Amino acid sequence: MIELFNITKKYGNKTAINNISLFVRSGEVLGLLGPNGAGKSTTMRIIAGYLLPTSGSVKVAGFDVVKEPVTAKRHIGYLPENPPLYKDMTVCDYINFAAELRGLKGKDKAHHVNRVIEEVGIPDVKKRLIGHLSRGYRQRVGLAQALVANPQVLILDEPTVGLDPQQITEIRQLIKELSGKRTVILSSHILPEVSSLCHRVAIINKGNLIVENTPQNLGKSLMGHREIIVQIKGPQDKIRTALESLSGVKNITVSKVLKENLCEYTVQSELDKDIRESLFYTMAEYNFPILEMKSSFMSLEEIFLELVTEEPTAASQREAN
Ligand SMILES: Nc1ncnc2c1ncn2[C@@H]1O[C@H](COP(=O)(O)OP(=O)(O)OP(=O)(O)O)[C@@H](O)[C@H]1O
């Protein structure tokens, strides 16, 4: 649904995005994660057709955003980081205006305006001036203008920036509801936001795409092994021997002693070996009850730090000392 082929964007001599290729399938939510200045907004603007790439091409719903901008943009709803809201207009007038800009007229326009007002939850404030609304409601109005022509693709640049915690929760919930029917790409520098909303994550840093995968797979591949945390009742030494007998197990540590004869074990195994079933049957054979078992992944925060934090150079260390 969204296809980026080798996109590079230069501002003068500065390369803001360097040869990025990305694919977002229909119905998928992709999170673009990166620190300030990574190139997130530039990427979003290029996909939305608001900025031309220096090289490379972008397709949305099969249409080239540079060569067929009008058709491509019919499929795109874009919420910029600072949506241009006219504070002296009422919500209703503004959304009607946004609908007209997208070529909607007459009954069709009225239908879409009413639909989107319901969809983003703003019927109660539709007669109010935008300037009198809270930031959370203004963001909903921004979403409404992006959605008024019922696009298949939604591009959201830092959709929760500047909102208070309550508003953040509400807007995230709204994005979840909206994303069910659409393909969404959203940018954020907030890790829990990306992991809670997105199927896949693309981490960019200094204009380069560092990695792209599901949050779970990113964790697995970076850890270099699988990890299971399991609470087992029984004598520690015998449990350890039983765990060691499982094929693929690389390392066992007792991570917590919960009671006498009840410990939590962290069991590392080879990346391609899922030992959960054999662990279960082995413990059942020995009569050691498993009280809890879960897979452990690297948190997105750990992944992010691992990928975007650079090793300090000798020069920067000397400077710090
Ligand atoms: N119009 C411009 N002219 C020159 N340089 C620019 C321009 N817009 C962005 N840049 C530079 O390009 C790089 C990427 O900027 P971009 O706004 O895409 O990053 P970002 O990841 O969205 O950051 P933030 O989270 O701070 O918005 C930055 O170094 C920025 O200073």
The ligand as an SDF file (V2000), in Angstrom:
LIG
                    3D

 31 33  0  0  0  0  0  0  0  0999 V2000
   13.7990   22.6980    5.3580 N   0  0  0  0  0  0  0  0  0  0  0  0
   14.9570   22.2240    5.8330 C   0  0  0  0  0  0  0  0  0  0  0  0
   16.1390   22.7730    5.4740 N   0  0  0  0  0  0  0  0  0  0  0  0
   17.3080   22.2900    5.9270 C   0  0  0  0  0  0  0  0  0  0  0  0
   17.4320   21.2330    6.7490 N   0  0  0  0  0  0  0  0  0  0  0  0
   16.2910   20.6460    7.1490 C   0  0  0  0  0  0  0  0  0  0  0  0
   14.9910   21.1040    6.7220 C   0  0  0  0  0  0  0  0  0  0  0  0
   14.0520   20.3100    7.2900 N   0  0  0  0  0  0  0  0  0  0  0  0
   14.7090   19.3970    8.0410 C   0  0  0  0  0  0  0  0  0  0  0  0
   16.0530   19.5920    7.9580 N   0  0  0  0  0  0  0  0  0  0  0  0
   17.1030   18.7850    8.5980 C   0  0  0  0  0  0  0  0  0  0  0  0
   16.9510   17.4470    8.1570 O   0  0  0  0  0  0  0  0  0  0  0  0
   17.1540   16.5320    9.2240 C   0  0  0  0  0  0  0  0  0  0  0  0
   15.9100   15.6630    9.4190 C   0  0  0  0  0  0  0  0  0  0  0  0
   14.8340   16.4930    9.8900 O   0  0  0  0  0  0  0  0  0  0  0  0
   13.3820   15.9470   10.2190 P   0  0  0  0  0  0  0  0  0  0  0  0
   12.5320   17.1230   10.6160 O   0  0  0  0  0  0  0  0  0  0  0  0
   12.9110   15.1210    9.0940 O   0  0  0  0  0  0  0  0  0  0  0  0
   13.6820   15.0170   11.4670 O   0  0  0  0  0  0  0  0  0  0  0  0
   12.6830   14.3960   12.5440 P   0  0  0  0  0  0  0  0  0  0  0  0
   13.1340   12.9990   12.7490 O   0  0  0  0  0  0  0  0  0  0  0  0
   11.2770   14.6030   12.1090 O   0  0  0  0  0  0  0  0  0  0  0  0
   12.9980   15.2460   13.8300 O   0  0  0  0  0  0  0  0  0  0  0  0
   11.9900   15.8360   14.9690 P   0  0  0  0  0  0  0  0  0  0  0  0
   11.5450   14.6620   15.7690 O   0  0  0  0  0  0  0  0  0  0  0  0
   12.9070   16.7510   15.7250 O   0  0  0  0  0  0  0  0  0  0  0  0
   10.8830   16.5320   14.2290 O   0  0  0  0  0  0  0  0  0  0  0  0
   17.4850   17.3740   10.4490 C   0  0  0  0  0  0  0  0  0  0  0  0
   18.8760   17.4300   10.5850 O   0  0  0  0  0  0  0  0  0  0  0  0
   16.9220   18.7340   10.1100 C   0  0  0  0  0  0  0  0  0  0  0  0
   17.6780   19.7600   10.7280 O   0  0  0  0  0  0  0  0  0  0  0  0
  1  2  1  0
  2  3  1  0
  2  7  2  0
  3  4  2  0
  4  5  1  0
  5  6  2  0
  6  7  1  0
  6 10  1  0
  7  8  1  0
  8  9  2  0
  9 10  1  0
 10 11  1  0
 11 12  1  0
 11 30  1  0
 12 13  1  0
 13 14  1  0
 13 28  1  0
 14 15  1  0
 15 16  1  0
 16 17  2  0
 16 18  1  0
 16 19  1  0
 19 20  1  0
 20 21  2  0
 20 22  1  0
 20 23  1  0
 23 24  1  0
 24 25  2  0
 24 26  1  0
 24 27  1  0
 28 29  1  0
 28 30  1  0
 30 31  1  0
M  END
$$$$
